Amino acid sequence: MEPLKIIITGPVGAGKSTLIRTLSETEVVDTDAAATEAIGKPTTTVALDHGTLHLDGHLLHLFGTPGQERFDFMWEILSQGALGILLLVRADRPDKLPAARNILDFVRSRAPVPYVVGVTHLDRPKVWRPEEVALFFGTPLEQVVGFDPRDPAEAARPLARLLELIGT
Amino acid sequence: MSKQEQLQNLLGELKAALPELREIIVASADGLPIAQLGESEIATRLAAMAATAHGLGKRIATTTHLGDLMEIVVRGNQAYFIAYAIGDKGILGLTTPAGSNLGLVRLEAQEYAKRLAELL
């Protein structure tokens, strides 16, 4: 079975590492370091996260990127050979959507492959609904999936949608 | 003396001990530049890369049972980039030309990493 490389990206604190920890069937490779900026959590990914998952008859290799722009060289390195992109954005932080668009443009310029926008933190007050996020990105609504990356029952949904778009 | 001045002085002393060093940077573990000597335009980028190399190196060390990570070496045909943990406070990164006495670099850099750890 040919493994599919999927890149999981998006601004800091969107839930990329959480998603990979929720889904991975193998021991997760993570690279957390103590955060020295106020990012709303104690640690942040400095190199990559890696996990694997069987989904709809495919073996997925999930590569999570750091979120901060200073690590854009990792966006570039991890984009190589990716067959799909999952961009995560926080529904309660519309101020970070331009940064998310910047990451998506960067990654798609290196890996022009199908992408899905995953909208997290929908349980917070004052959120942008997936429809509004779709409008912001100019992305068809069927490519935008609201979900909770902490919930094993939901976490695979955006990836299942991505597999449909990849058309495997 | 402010902490920043003390940091700069320490980096200056390291440079005096190893004059062949090209860049010297101190980065936080999450890749933000804290102090530097040398070409400023690459220092910010080098700080992020030092944190990435160090974070990944630590994982490689655990996964392959190497024990605690002691140093990261990137060897080019013209120079080296070498990084050391400053306790759990950050990373000391430096570049030095090919042909440098790496044993001496290692000795001095580890000593200065210890002194930087007390300061940070």
Interface residues (C-beta under 8 A of the other chain):
Chain A: V29 D30 T31 D32 A33 A34 A35 T36 E37 T44 T45 V46 A47 L48 P66 Q68 R70 F71 F73 M74
Chain B: S28 A29 D30 G31 L32 T44 R45 A47 A48 M49 A51 T52 A53 H54 G55 L56 K58 R59 T63 D88
